[in-house]
Amino acid sequence: MSDRIMLGAVAIVIGVVAAVALLIPFIAISYRRRGHISAMWLLGWIALAVYAMSLWTYTLMPLPQDGYRCVGIQLTPFASVADARAFPHSTPGQILRNPSVQQVAFNIMLFMPLGFLLRTMFRRGLVVAALAGAGISLFIEATQRTGVWGLFPCAYRLFDVDDLMANTLGAIAGSVVAVLFVRRRGSSIDPSQPRAVTAGRRLLGMLCDVLFLALLGGMLAIGWRAWQMYVEHIPFELLDQDVQSLFAVWVPLAVQLVWILASGQSIGESATLLRGHPTRMPAVLARPLRFVAGIGGYGILAALSFPFSGLLLAVLVLLSLVTVWTSRNHRGFAAMVAGMELEDARVRHGVRAAART
């Protein structure tokens, strides 16, 4: 039981990290395919990432240690039924303690979230659930049978055809259960139509901007450190911290600056289909000013250490949050300073007013 709890905890942690790491492209795709994003959709995305990690941990982990025993293959359909009958089952408690019954039940429940998420998030029904359940289960069983595709000299877990059937049945059952949670809509939302600029949408874009700096900076710094340590064999204590800072902070900020100068959008606003347009000064002045008063200012103040830098960062963050709620059309502090208005990026000739209603 403790091993199961530990595997579950690992799946949750890795799944959440994976969901956060892929959040920006997920949001960008959602806005372009669905026209918007909701809190339930975000929760579903996190659940999908956690579930994917759960499949990996529960079916392949823990990896075997030295001296493990090789296992064979079970290709007889419904062999688990015969195994269950051979176990004493005169009372309900004995049935529930039957290892074969537990194995089948666990394999069904393990794949029910797959069918549920396919229907609720992607509007896919029984056929897709069955094919996905069978395909993913077959891949897992083949991975086990081949010793993780040759990583180990022989299989350390049993390839069982009954697992394939139970997994497929679980995906179908999850799809059936999901029918109760899927709302019938009279008309679908046209993803090409502009929508209102809301405070939630603005905050989501700001979150994407911060995540972009953290994720890109982290990946570049880790990649540079790995190259130095494992390719050039430079000891950790001799690594150049200035170069690491360049990759971790200034390169992501430079990417944000170029993106804003070229498009009038931060990367987070681009993901959420928002766009700023200047009203009081030319774009050549408004766009760099917006960078300094927005994500650029956050990054610079967070990276540099000088008197009152922390206080200035806190003030900038507070102003940004407050003005998201109080400024016209939720344009926020950076757009206010730059004299820019914020609109849906899908607004075209003469429909700008419609996007604000």
C-alpha positions in Angstrom: 0.0 0.0 0.0 2.8 2.4 0.8 4.4 1.7 -2.6 1.0 2.6 -4.2 0.8 5.9 -2.3 4.4 6.8 -3.1 3.8 6.1 -6.8 0.6 8.2 -6.7 2.5 11.1 -5.1 5.2 10.8 -7.8 2.6 10.9 -10.5 0.9 14.0 -9.1 4.1 15.9 -8.7 5.5 15.1 -12.1 2.1 15.5 -13.7 1.6 19.0 -12.3 5.2 20.0 -13.4 4.5 18.7 -16.9 1.2 20.5 -17.0 2.8 23.8 -16.0 5.7 23.3 -18.4 3.2 22.8 -21.3 0.7 25.4 -20.1 1.5 28.2 -22.6 1.2 26.0 -25.8 -1.9 24.4 -24.3 -3.5 27.8 -23.7 -2.5 29.1 -27.2 -4.0 26.0 -28.9 -7.2 26.2 -26.8 -7.8 29.9 -27.8 -7.3 29.1 -31.4 -9.4 26.0 -31.6 -12.1 26.7 -29.0 -12.1 30.5 -29.0 -11.6 30.7 -25.2 -10.5 28.8 -22.2 -12.3 28.0 -18.9 -11.3 27.1 -15.4 -12.7 23.6 -15.9 -10.7 23.2 -19.1 -7.5 24.1 -17.2 -8.3 21.7 -14.4 -8.9 19.0 -17.1 -5.5 19.7 -18.6 -3.8 19.3 -15.2 -5.8 16.1 -14.6 -4.8 14.8 -18.0 -1.1 15.4 -17.3 -1.3 13.8 -13.8 -3.2 10.8 -15.3 -0.5 10.3 -18.0 2.1 10.2 -15.3 -0.1 7.8 -13.3 -0.2 5.4 -16.2 3.6 5.5 -16.4 4.3 5.1 -12.7 1.7 2.4 -12.0 2.5 0.2 -15.1 6.3 0.5 -15.4 7.5 1.6 -11.9 9.4 0.7 -9.8 12.1 -0.4 -12.2 13.7 -3.7 -11.2 17.0 -4.0 -9.2 19.8 -6.5 -9.8 18.7 -10.1 -9.5 15.1 -9.7 -10.6 13.2 -12.6 -12.0 12.2 -12.7 -15.7 8.5 -13.3 -16.4 6.7 -14.8 -19.4 3.6 -14.0 -21.4 -0.1 -14.8 -20.8 -2.1 -15.0 -24.1 -5.2 -17.0 -22.9 -8.3 -14.8 -22.8 -10.2 -14.7 -19.5 -7.5 -16.6 -17.7 -8.1 -14.2 -14.8 -11.6 -15.6 -14.5 -10.3 -19.1 -13.9 -7.8 -17.7 -11.4 -10.6 -16.0 -9.5 -12.7 -19.1 -9.3 -9.8 -21.1 -7.8 -9.7 -18.6 -4.9 -12.1 -19.0 -2.0 -15.1 -16.7 -2.6 -17.9 -17.8 -0.3 -18.3 -14.3 1.2 -18.2 -10.8 -0.3 -15.1 -10.0 1.8 -13.3 -13.0 0.3 -14.3 -11.9 -3.2 -12.9 -8.4 -2.6 -9.6 -9.9 -1.3 -9.3 -12.1 -4.4 -6.0 -11.0 -6.1 -7.4 -11.8 -9.6 -10.5 -9.8 -8.9 -8.5 -6.9 -7.6 -6.2 -7.0 -10.6 -9.1 -6.9 -13.1 -10.9 -4.1 -11.1 -7.7 -2.1 -10.9 -7.0 -2.4 -14.6 -10.6 -1.2 -15.4 -10.4 1.7 -13.0 -7.0 2.7 -14.2 -8.3 3.4 -17.7 -11.7 4.9 -16.8 -10.2 8.4 -16.6 -8.9 8.1 -20.2 -12.4 7.6 -21.6 -13.8 10.2 -19.2 -11.3 12.9 -20.3 -11.6 12.0 -24.0 -15.3 12.7 -23.9 -15.4 15.7 -21.5 -12.3 17.5 -22.9 -12.2 16.5 -26.6 -15.8 15.4 -27.2 -14.7 11.9 -28.4 -17.1 9.0 -27.9 -17.0 5.2 -27.4 -15.2 4.2 -30.5 -12.3 6.6 -29.9 -12.2 5.6 -26.2 -12.0 1.9 -27.1 -9.3 2.5 -29.7 -7.3 4.7 -27.4 -7.7 2.3 -24.5 -6.6 -0.7 -26.5 -3.7 1.2 -28.2 -2.3 2.7 -25.1 -2.7 -0.6 -23.2 -1.0 -2.5 -26.0 1.9 0.0 -26.0 2.3 -0.5 -22.2 2.2 -4.3 -22.4 4.7 -4.3 -25.2 7.0 -2.0 -23.2 6.8 -4.4 -20.3 7.3 -7.4 -22.6 10.4 -6.0 -24.2 12.0 -5.0 -20.9 11.3 -1.3 -21.6 12.4 -1.7 -25.3 15.7 -3.4 -24.5 16.7 -1.4 -21.5 16.5 -4.6 -19.5 17.6 -8.1 -20.8 14.1 -9.6 -20.2 10.6 -8.7 -19.2 10.2 -7.9 -15.5 6.4 -7.6 -15.7 3.9 -10.1 -17.3 2.4 -9.4 -20.7 -1.3 -10.3 -20.0 -4.0 -10.3 -22.7 -6.6 -10.0 -19.9 -5.0 -6.6 -19.0 -5.6 -5.4 -22.5 -9.3 -6.3 -22.4 -9.7 -4.9 -18.9 -8.0 -1.6 -19.9 -10.1 -1.3 -23.0 -13.3 -2.0 -21.0 -12.2 0.7 -18.5 -11.8 3.3 -21.2 -15.3 2.5 -22.6 -16.8 2.6 -19.1 -15.2 6.0 -18.4 -16.7 7.3 -21.6 -20.1 6.1 -20.7 -19.9 7.7 -17.2 -18.7 11.0 -18.8 -22.1 11.3 -20.6 -23.6 12.5 -17.3 -21.1 15.4 -17.1 -21.1 16.6 -20.7 -23.5 19.5 -21.3 -25.5 19.6 -24.5 -25.0 22.9 -26.2 -27.4 24.4 -28.7 -24.7 26.2 -30.7 -21.0 26.0 -30.6 -18.7 28.9 -30.1 -17.0 30.2 -33.3 -13.3 30.4 -32.4 -12.7 33.0 -35.1 -15.0 35.6 -33.4 -13.5 38.2 -31.1 -14.5 38.0 -27.4 -14.4 40.4 -24.5 -11.2 41.3 -22.8 -11.8 40.1 -19.2 -9.7 40.5 -16.0 -9.3 36.7 -15.9 -8.0 36.6 -19.4 -5.5 39.4 -18.7 -4.2 37.6 -15.6 -3.8 34.4 -17.5 -1.7 36.2 -20.1 0.4 37.8 -17.3 0.9 34.3 -15.8 2.0 33.0 -19.2 4.6 35.8 -19.5 6.1 35.0 -16.1 6.1 31.2 -16.9 7.8 31.9 -20.2 10.7 33.7 -18.5 11.1 31.1 -15.8 10.8 28.0 -18.1 13.0 29.3 -20.9 15.5 30.7 -18.5 15.6 27.5 -16.5 16.0 25.2 -19.6 18.8 27.4 -21.1 20.7 27.6 -17.8 20.4 23.8 -17.2 21.4 23.0 -20.8 24.4 25.3 -20.6 25.4 23.8 -17.2 25.0 20.3 -18.5 27.2 21.1 -21.6 29.9 22.6 -19.4 30.0 19.8 -16.9 29.4 16.7 -19.0 30.9 17.7 -22.4 33.6 20.1 -21.5 34.1 18.4 -18.1 34.4 21.7 -16.2 33.9 21.3 -12.4 30.7 22.7 -10.9 32.6 25.2 -8.7 34.3 26.7 -11.8 31.2 27.4 -13.9 30.8 31.0 -14.9 27.8 32.4 -13.0 27.7 35.4 -15.3 27.1 33.2 -18.4 24.5 31.3 -16.5 22.7 34.5 -15.5 22.8 35.5 -19.2 20.9 32.4 -20.2 18.6 32.3 -17.2 17.5 36.0 -17.2 18.6 38.2 -20.1 18.0 35.9 -23.1 14.3 35.2 -22.1 13.9 39.0 -21.5 15.4 39.7 -24.9 13.0 37.3 -26.6 10.1 39.0 -24.9 11.4 42.5 -26.0 11.7 41.4 -29.6 8.3 39.8 -29.6 6.6 43.0 -28.2 8.5 45.3 -30.6 7.5 43.1 -33.5 3.9 42.5 -32.7 2.7 44.8 -29.9 1.9 41.7 -27.8 3.8 40.0 -25.0 4.1 36.2 -25.5 1.4 35.7 -22.9 -0.9 38.0 -24.7 -0.2 36.3 -27.9 -1.2 33.0 -26.3 -4.5 34.4 -25.1 -5.1 36.3 -28.4 -4.8 39.8 -27.0 -3.2 42.7 -28.8 -2.2 46.3 -27.8 -2.5 49.2 -30.2 -1.1 52.7 -29.5 -3.4 55.7 -29.3 -1.3 58.6 -28.0 2.1 57.9 -29.4 3.6 56.0 -32.3 4.2 52.2 -31.9 8.0 52.7 -32.1 7.8 54.5 -28.7 4.8 52.8 -27.2 6.0 49.2 -27.5 9.4 49.5 -25.7 7.7 51.6 -23.0 5.2 48.9 -22.5 7.9 46.3 -22.2 9.7 48.4 -19.5 6.5 49.0 -17.6 5.4 45.4 -17.9 7.1 42.0 -18.1 10.5 43.6 -18.8 10.3 45.7 -15.6 9.4 42.6 -13.6 12.4 40.6 -15.0 14.9 43.4 -14.7 13.9 44.3 -11.1 13.9 40.6 -10.1 17.4 40.0 -11.6 19.2 43.1 -10.4 20.1 43.8 -6.8 20.2 47.5 -5.8 18.7 49.6 -3.0 14.9 49.4 -3.0 14.8 47.0 -6.0 12.6 44.5 -4.1 10.3 47.3 -3.1 10.0 48.6 -6.6 9.2 45.1 -7.9 6.5 44.7 -5.3 5.0 48.1 -6.2 5.1 47.2 -9.9 3.4 43.9 -9.3 0.7 45.5 -7.1 0.0 48.3 -9.7 -0.3 45.7 -12.4 -2.8 43.6 -10.5 -4.9 46.5 -9.3 -5.1 48.1 -12.7 -6.1 44.9 -14.4 -9.3 45.2 -12.5 -9.8 49.0 -12.5 -8.4 50.2 -15.8 -10.5 50.7 -18.9 -11.1 47.4 -20.8 -8.8 45.7 -18.2 -5.8 47.0 -20.2 -3.5 47.1 -17.1 -0.6 49.3 -16.0 1.9 48.7 -18.8 -0.7 49.5 -21.5 -1.8 52.6 -19.6 1.8 53.9 -19.3 2.4 53.3 -23.0 -0.9 54.9 -24.0 -2.2 51.7 -25.6 -5.6 50.1 -25.7 -6.0 46.3 -25.4 -8.3 44.3 -27.7 -8.9 40.8 -28.9 -6.4 39.9 -31.6 -9.2 38.6 -33.8 -10.7 42.0 -34.1 -10.9 43.1 -37.7 -12.1 46.3 -39.4 -15.2 47.7 -37.7 -15.8 44.9 -35.2 -13.7 46.2 -32.4 -16.7 47.5 -30.5 -18.4 44.2 -30.8 -15.5 42.4 -29.0 -16.1 44.6 -25.9 -19.8 43.8 -25.5 
